[in-house]
Amino acid sequence: MNTLQDWLAHCERIHPQTIELGLERVQRVADRLGIAFDCPVVTVAGTNGKGSTCAMLEAIYTQAGYRTGLYTSPHLVHFEERCRVEGAIVAADTLVEDFAAVEQARLQGEAVSLSYFEFTTLAILRRLMRAQLDVVILEVGLGGRLDAVNIIDTDCAIITSIDIDHQAFLGNDRETIGREKAGIMRPGVPAIVGDPVAPDSLQAHAEAIGADLWRFGHDFNFSGDKQQWNWAGRGRRYASLAYPVLRGANQLINASGALAATEALRERLPVTAQAIRMGLAMAQVPGRFQIVPGQPSLVLDVAHNPHSVAALAANLDAMGFFPTTFAVLGVMADKDYEPMLRRMAPLVDHWIFTDLDTPRAAKAADVADYWRALGLRPDVPVETAATPQAALARAVSQSEPADRIVVFGSFYTVGGVLQEGVPRLDAPHFMAPKTDS
């Protein structure tokens, strides 16, 4: 196994389950690898908003002059997107050494079976550990308490939002899911809760273990108008801030949580107001309400559950009038996509459902049949496509310059569109209709 792709294929073969929650196996291998961090660690969990919060923190601390490390998941196109050091994606070849080290450690003595996520998490943690960083930011993959990322004791836990998702692993209600997310909290350590209507289970767990709880609306908050916004926390305020470069009304909530974390860690990682202003102006997360310049308007969003789709719909509403909105949707079969379809129904004038290159995905034809069965707007045209790129090409071929195309539903959907880079809709290959042969 000489390449990263060789190792990723190996990781997919060695464990019978795609997801297996629990820390005992991954902790055993981490101990063999000696994984530990001398610098502060920020761990970010939540249903939505994790990636944006991580990107803002990374940008703020980079602007403050710190060497940053970032782990996020999943990726859009290339696996190495999951690991950044000092703001730059780590080269694929660089990670090969870390995968080999994890393999050697898991086979020491009694062999340990690791899932794809556990194996790859350990490899990236090893890479970050060896990078001599000032701060490490870790995004939780799923849940919190039993996620592989939680083997690392955090110096500041952030929980962005709680909504219904991954019910088979996390539970069927917000209180139960909140308890799982709360598992990243630690005694005596700041715990930032950014959900404006947080489940009671978060506060209960923080009190039970003695975490230093920071609640949105109690310990920090924001205000603002159309031009600027203000943040207030424990003993500190920032006034007349420019809006984050990341688009969407929900980004102020994410930014507020990020600023609360910088305040909670101020003694160890002091930052200036200028670093905060510059960081919020420079943070980038592809696929989060990403508006691609050109005509027709193209919006890319990895919204893949009812809560994130509701935020997407609100952001689309705020964009103004478009004669026709085309929607390209590819979604996982285990998602509750009925409320997603209902929320987007008033905004979409033409649906193109797409298949995705993963066995977890719902078939485009099945989602199309489900949409028709809802009977919400029988007059709206419905098509299916074999790939996200083919679906986008169909939308472009039928759209006018003043129209809008929205691609959403999964990382696979947006990633499929971005396989060859950010698409230019005025490029020659997008100007003629395409078919799915």
C-alpha positions as CSV (number, residue, x, y, z in Angstrom):
1,M,0.0,0.0,0.0
2,N,2.0,2.9,-1.4
3,T,-0.7,5.6,-1.9
4,L,-3.4,7.2,0.2
5,Q,-6.0,5.6,-2.0
6,D,-4.5,2.1,-1.3
7,W,-4.8,2.8,2.4
8,L,-8.4,4.1,2.1
9,A,-9.4,1.0,0.2
10,H,-7.7,-1.1,3.0
11,C,-9.7,0.7,5.7
12,E,-12.9,-0.1,3.9
13,R,-12.1,-3.8,3.9
14,I,-10.9,-4.5,7.4
15,H,-14.0,-3.9,9.4
16,P,-17.5,-5.4,8.8
17,Q,-19.5,-2.3,9.7
18,T,-19.3,1.2,8.2
19,I,-20.2,2.8,11.6
20,E,-19.5,1.2,15.0
21,L,-19.7,3.6,17.9
22,G,-17.5,3.1,21.0
23,L,-14.2,4.2,22.3
24,E,-12.5,1.1,23.7
25,R,-10.9,-0.2,20.4
26,V,-9.8,3.2,19.1
27,Q,-8.5,4.2,22.5
28,R,-6.4,1.0,22.6
29,V,-4.7,1.8,19.3
30,A,-4.3,5.5,20.2
31,D,-2.5,4.5,23.4
32,R,-0.1,2.4,21.3
33,L,0.5,5.3,19.1
34,G,1.0,7.7,22.0
35,I,-1.5,10.2,20.7
36,A,-1.7,13.3,22.9
37,F,-1.6,17.0,22.4
38,D,0.5,19.6,24.3
39,C,-1.5,22.5,22.9
40,P,-5.2,23.5,23.6
41,V,-7.8,21.4,21.8
42,V,-11.2,22.6,20.8
43,T,-13.8,19.9,20.0
44,V,-16.9,20.8,18.0
45,A,-20.1,18.7,18.0
46,G,-23.7,19.4,16.8
47,T,-26.2,18.5,14.1
48,N,-25.5,21.4,11.9
49,G,-23.0,24.3,11.9
50,K,-19.9,22.3,12.9
51,G,-17.9,22.9,9.8
52,S,-18.6,26.6,9.7
53,T,-17.7,27.0,13.4
54,C,-14.5,25.1,12.9
55,A,-13.5,27.2,9.9
56,M,-14.2,30.5,11.7
57,L,-12.0,29.3,14.7
58,E,-9.2,28.2,12.4
59,A,-9.3,31.6,10.5
60,I,-9.4,33.6,13.7
61,Y,-6.5,31.8,15.3
62,T,-4.5,31.9,12.1
63,Q,-5.0,35.6,11.9
64,A,-3.8,35.8,15.5
65,G,-0.5,34.2,14.5
66,Y,-1.1,30.7,15.8
67,R,-0.1,27.5,14.1
68,T,-3.5,25.8,13.7
69,G,-4.5,22.2,13.0
70,L,-8.0,21.2,11.8
71,Y,-9.8,17.9,11.4
72,T,-13.2,17.9,9.7
73,S,-15.4,15.2,8.1
74,P,-16.7,14.2,5.7
75,H,-14.9,15.5,2.7
76,L,-16.4,16.9,-0.5
77,V,-14.1,15.6,-3.2
78,H,-10.7,14.4,-1.9
79,F,-10.1,12.7,1.5
80,E,-7.1,14.9,2.4
81,E,-9.6,17.8,2.7
82,R,-10.3,16.5,6.2
83,C,-6.9,17.6,7.5
84,R,-5.5,21.1,7.4
85,V,-2.3,22.4,9.0
86,E,-1.8,26.2,9.1
87,G,-4.8,26.6,6.8
88,A,-3.4,24.3,4.1
89,I,-4.7,20.9,3.1
90,V,-2.2,18.2,4.0
91,A,-0.8,16.5,0.9
92,A,-2.1,13.0,0.3
93,D,1.4,11.5,0.2
94,T,2.2,13.0,3.6
95,L,-0.6,11.0,5.2
96,V,0.7,7.6,3.9
97,E,3.2,7.4,6.8
98,D,0.5,8.0,9.3
99,F,-1.8,5.3,7.9
100,A,1.1,2.9,8.0
101,A,1.8,3.8,11.7
102,V,-1.9,3.1,12.6
103,E,-1.8,-0.2,10.8
104,Q,1.4,-1.2,12.7
105,A,-0.1,-0.1,16.0
106,R,-3.4,-1.9,15.6
107,L,-1.6,-5.2,14.8
108,Q,0.6,-5.1,17.8
109,G,-0.1,-8.0,20.1
110,E,-3.8,-8.7,19.9
111,A,-5.0,-7.2,16.6
112,V,-7.7,-4.5,16.9
113,S,-10.5,-4.1,14.3
114,L,-11.1,-0.5,13.4
115,S,-13.8,1.0,11.2
116,Y,-13.0,3.3,8.3
117,F,-13.7,6.4,10.4
118,E,-11.7,5.2,13.4
119,F,-8.7,4.2,11.4
120,T,-8.7,7.5,9.4
121,T,-9.3,9.6,12.5
122,L,-6.3,8.1,14.2
123,A,-4.1,8.7,11.2
124,I,-5.1,12.4,11.1
125,L,-4.7,12.8,14.8
126,R,-1.2,11.4,14.5
127,R,-0.4,13.9,11.7
128,L,-1.7,16.8,13.8
129,M,0.2,15.6,16.9
130,R,3.5,15.7,14.9
131,A,2.9,19.1,13.4
132,Q,4.0,21.2,16.5
133,L,0.8,23.2,16.6
134,D,-0.5,25.9,18.9
135,V,-4.2,24.9,18.7
136,V,-6.0,21.9,17.4
137,I,-9.7,22.1,16.3
138,L,-11.5,18.7,16.0
139,E,-15.0,18.3,14.4
140,V,-16.9,15.3,15.8
141,G,-18.1,12.9,13.1
142,L,-21.3,11.6,14.6
143,G,-22.8,12.2,18.0
144,G,-20.2,12.9,20.6
145,R,-20.0,10.6,23.6
146,L,-19.0,7.5,21.5
147,D,-17.4,9.2,18.5
148,A,-13.7,8.4,17.9
149,V,-12.7,12.0,18.2
150,N,-13.8,11.9,21.8
151,I,-10.8,9.9,22.9
152,I,-9.1,13.3,23.0
153,D,-9.8,15.4,26.2
154,T,-10.9,18.8,25.0
155,D,-9.9,22.1,26.5
156,C,-13.1,23.7,25.1
157,A,-16.2,21.9,23.9
158,I,-18.6,23.5,21.5
159,I,-22.0,22.2,20.7
160,T,-23.5,24.1,17.8
161,S,-27.1,22.9,17.3
162,I,-29.3,19.9,18.1
163,D,-31.8,18.4,15.8
164,I,-33.1,15.0,14.7
165,D,-30.5,13.1,12.6
166,H,-28.8,9.7,12.7
167,Q,-31.6,8.3,14.8
168,A,-30.4,4.7,14.5
169,F,-27.3,5.7,16.5
170,L,-28.2,8.7,18.5
171,G,-31.9,8.5,19.5
172,N,-35.3,9.8,18.2
173,D,-35.6,13.0,20.2
174,R,-33.6,16.2,20.9
175,E,-33.1,15.4,24.6
176,T,-31.6,12.0,23.9
177,I,-29.4,13.3,21.0
178,G,-28.4,16.2,23.3
179,R,-27.1,13.7,25.9
180,E,-25.0,12.1,23.2
181,K,-23.5,15.4,22.1
182,A,-22.9,16.4,25.7
183,G,-20.4,13.5,25.9
184,I,-17.6,15.8,24.6
185,M,-17.9,18.0,27.7
186,R,-15.2,17.6,30.5
187,P,-15.2,18.5,34.2
188,G,-14.0,22.1,34.8
189,V,-13.6,22.8,31.1
190,P,-15.6,25.4,29.1
191,A,-18.6,24.0,27.3
192,I,-20.1,26.4,24.7
193,V,-23.7,25.6,23.8
194,G,-24.7,27.6,20.7
195,D,-28.2,26.3,20.2
196,P,-30.7,29.1,21.0
197,V,-33.2,26.5,22.2
198,A,-30.9,23.9,23.7
199,P,-32.2,20.6,25.1
200,D,-32.3,20.5,28.9
201,S,-30.1,17.4,28.7
202,L,-27.1,19.6,27.8
203,Q,-27.3,21.7,30.9
204,A,-28.1,18.7,33.1
205,H,-25.0,16.9,31.9
206,A,-22.8,20.0,32.3
207,E,-24.0,20.4,35.9
208,A,-23.6,16.7,36.7
209,I,-19.9,16.6,35.7
210,G,-19.0,20.2,36.7
211,A,-18.3,21.6,33.2
212,D,-18.1,25.4,32.8
213,L,-21.3,25.9,30.8
214,W,-21.6,28.9,28.4
215,R,-25.2,29.2,27.1
216,F,-26.3,31.2,24.1
217,G,-28.7,33.9,25.3
218,H,-27.3,33.7,28.9
219,D,-23.5,33.8,28.8
220,F,-23.1,35.3,25.3
221,N,-25.4,36.8,22.6
222,F,-25.4,38.9,19.5
223,S,-27.4,41.8,18.1
224,G,-27.2,43.7,14.9
225,D,-28.8,45.4,11.9
226,K,-28.4,45.0,8.1
227,Q,-25.0,46.6,8.1
228,Q,-23.2,45.2,11.1
229,W,-23.5,43.1,14.3
230,N,-22.3,43.1,17.9
231,W,-21.2,40.3,20.2
232,A,-21.3,40.3,24.0
233,G,-20.0,37.6,26.3
234,R,-18.6,37.3,29.9
235,G,-16.9,40.6,30.4
236,R,-16.1,41.4,26.8
237,R,-17.9,43.0,23.9
238,Y,-17.2,43.4,20.2
239,A,-19.1,46.2,18.4
240,S,-19.6,47.1,14.8
241,L,-18.4,43.7,13.4
242,A,-18.8,43.1,9.7
243,Y,-20.9,40.1,8.8
244,P,-19.0,36.8,8.4
245,V,-18.0,36.0,4.8
246,L,-19.8,32.7,5.2
247,R,-23.4,33.3,3.9
248,G,-26.6,32.6,5.7
249,A,-28.5,34.0,8.7
250,N,-27.5,31.0,10.8
251,Q,-23.8,32.0,10.5
252,L,-24.2,34.6,13.2
253,I,-25.2,31.9,15.7
254,N,-22.1,29.9,14.6
255,A,-19.9,32.9,14.8
256,S,-21.2,33.7,18.3
257,G,-20.3,30.3,19.5
258,A,-16.8,30.6,18.0
259,L,-16.3,34.0,19.7
260,A,-17.4,32.5,23.0
261,A,-14.7,29.8,22.6
262,T,-12.0,32.4,21.9
263,E,-13.1,34.2,25.0
264,A,-13.1,31.0,27.1
265,L,-9.6,30.2,26.0
266,R,-8.3,33.8,26.1
267,E,-5.7,33.1,28.9
268,R,-4.0,30.4,26.9
269,L,-4.7,31.7,23.4
270,P,-5.2,35.5,23.5
271,V,-6.6,37.0,20.3
272,T,-7.0,40.6,19.2
273,A,-10.2,42.3,17.9
274,Q,-8.5,42.7,14.6
275,A,-7.8,38.9,14.4
276,I,-11.4,38.2,15.0
277,R,-12.5,40.7,12.3
278,M,-10.1,39.3,9.8
279,G,-10.8,35.7,10.7
280,L,-14.6,36.2,10.2
281,A,-13.9,37.9,6.9
282,M,-11.7,35.1,5.6
283,A,-13.2,31.8,6.8
284,Q,-14.2,29.6,3.9
285,V,-16.2,26.4,3.8
286,P,-17.0,25.0,0.3
287,G,-20.6,23.7,0.0
288,R,-22.1,25.7,2.8
289,F,-24.6,28.1,1.1
290,Q,-21.9,28.6,-1.5
291,I,-23.1,31.0,-4.2
292,V,-21.1,30.5,-7.4
293,P,-20.8,33.7,-9.5
294,G,-22.3,33.7,-13.0
295,Q,-25.6,33.2,-14.7
296,P,-27.8,31.5,-13.9
297,S,-27.2,31.7,-10.1
298,L,-25.8,28.5,-8.6
299,V,-26.1,27.7,-4.9
300,L,-24.3,24.7,-3.4
301,D,-25.3,23.5,0.0
302,V,-24.7,20.2,1.8
303,A,-28.0,20.6,3.7
304,H,-28.9,17.0,4.3
305,N,-31.5,16.9,7.2
306,P,-34.7,18.8,8.0
307,H,-32.9,21.4,10.2
308,S,-30.3,22.3,7.7
309,V,-32.7,22.3,4.8
310,A,-34.9,24.8,6.8
311,A,-31.9,27.1,7.1
312,L,-31.2,26.7,3.4
313,A,-34.8,27.6,2.5
314,A,-34.7,30.7,4.7
315,N,-31.4,31.8,3.0
316,L,-32.9,31.2,-0.4
317,D,-35.9,33.2,0.5
318,A,-33.6,36.1,1.4
319,M,-31.9,36.1,-2.0
320,G,-34.8,37.8,-3.8
321,F,-36.8,36.9,-6.8
322,F,-35.8,34.4,-9.5
323,P,-38.2,33.5,-12.4
324,T,-37.5,29.8,-12.0
325,T,-35.6,27.8,-9.4
326,F,-34.2,24.4,-10.4
327,A,-33.3,22.0,-7.6
328,V,-30.8,19.1,-7.9
329,L,-31.3,16.8,-5.0
330,G,-29.5,13.6,-4.0
331,V,-30.1,12.2,-0.6
332,M,-29.2,9.3,1.7
333,A,-31.9,6.6,2.1
334,D,-31.8,6.8,5.9
335,K,-32.7,10.5,5.9
336,D,-36.1,11.9,6.7
337,Y,-36.6,13.6,3.4
338,E,-40.3,14.2,3.6
339,P,-39.9,17.4,5.7
340,M,-37.0,18.4,3.4
341,L,-39.2,18.2,0.3
342,R,-42.1,19.9,2.1
343,R,-39.9,22.8,3.2
344,M,-38.4,23.3,-0.3
345,A,-41.6,22.8,-2.2
346,P,-42.7,26.5,-2.3
347,L,-39.3,27.5,-3.7
348,V,-38.7,24.9,-6.3
349,D,-40.1,25.1,-9.8
350,H,-38.3,22.2,-11.4
351,W,-36.9,19.1,-9.6
352,I,-34.0,17.0,-10.8
353,F,-33.4,14.0,-8.5
354,T,-30.0,12.3,-8.8
355,D,-28.5,9.0,-8.0
356,L,-25.3,9.0,-5.9
357,D,-22.2,6.8,-6.0
358,T,-22.8,5.1,-2.6
359,P,-25.0,2.2,-1.5
360,R,-26.4,4.4,1.3
361,A,-28.1,6.7,-1.2
362,A,-31.8,6.7,-2.0
363,K,-32.5,6.0,-5.7
364,A,-33.4,9.1,-7.7
365,A,-36.5,7.3,-9.1
366,D,-37.7,6.4,-5.6
367,V,-37.3,10.0,-4.3
368,A,-39.1,11.3,-7.4
369,D,-42.0,8.8,-6.8
370,Y,-42.1,10.0,-3.1
371,W,-42.3,13.6,-4.2
372,R,-45.2,12.9,-6.6
373,A,-47.0,10.9,-3.9
374,L,-46.9,14.0,-1.6
375,G,-49.0,15.8,-4.1
376,L,-47.7,19.2,-3.1
377,R,-47.2,20.8,-6.5
378,P,-48.3,18.4,-9.3
379,D,-47.6,21.0,-11.9
380,V,-43.8,21.1,-11.1
381,P,-41.7,19.2,-13.7
382,V,-39.7,16.2,-12.3
383,E,-36.7,14.5,-13.8
384,T,-34.0,12.0,-12.7
385,A,-30.3,11.8,-13.5
386,A,-27.6,9.3,-13.0
387,T,-25.0,11.7,-11.5
388,P,-25.0,15.1,-9.9
389,Q,-23.0,16.5,-12.8
390,A,-25.5,15.2,-15.3
391,A,-28.3,16.6,-13.2
392,L,-26.6,20.1,-13.1
393,A,-26.1,20.0,-16.8
394,R,-29.8,19.3,-17.4
395,A,-30.7,22.2,-15.2
396,V,-28.4,24.5,-17.0
397,S,-29.6,23.4,-20.4
398,Q,-33.2,24.4,-19.5
399,S,-32.5,27.5,-17.5
400,E,-32.4,31.2,-18.4
401,P,-29.7,33.6,-17.2
402,A,-32.0,35.1,-14.6
403,D,-32.9,31.7,-13.1
404,R,-31.4,29.9,-10.0
405,I,-30.1,26.4,-9.6
406,V,-29.8,24.9,-6.1
407,V,-27.7,21.7,-5.5
408,F,-28.3,20.1,-2.1
409,G,-29.1,17.0,-0.1
410,S,-25.7,15.3,0.7
411,F,-22.0,15.8,0.7
412,Y,-22.0,13.3,-2.2
413,T,-24.4,15.5,-4.2
414,V,-22.3,18.7,-3.8
415,G,-19.0,16.8,-4.0
416,G,-20.2,15.2,-7.3
417,V,-20.8,18.6,-8.8
418,L,-17.3,19.8,-7.6
419,Q,-15.4,16.8,-8.9
420,E,-13.7,18.8,-11.6
421,G,-13.6,22.1,-9.6
422,V,-16.2,24.8,-9.1
423,P,-18.3,24.7,-12.3
424,R,-18.6,27.7,-14.6
425,L,-22.1,27.6,-15.9
426,D,-21.1,29.8,-18.9
427,A,-18.4,27.3,-20.0
428,P,-19.0,25.7,-23.4
429,H,-19.6,22.1,-22.1
430,F,-22.5,23.4,-20.0
431,M,-24.3,25.2,-22.9
432,A,-25.7,22.1,-24.6
433,P,-28.1,19.5,-23.1
434,K,-26.6,16.4,-21.6
435,T,-28.0,13.0,-21.3
436,D,-27.4,10.0,-19.0
437,S,-26.4,7.2,-21.3
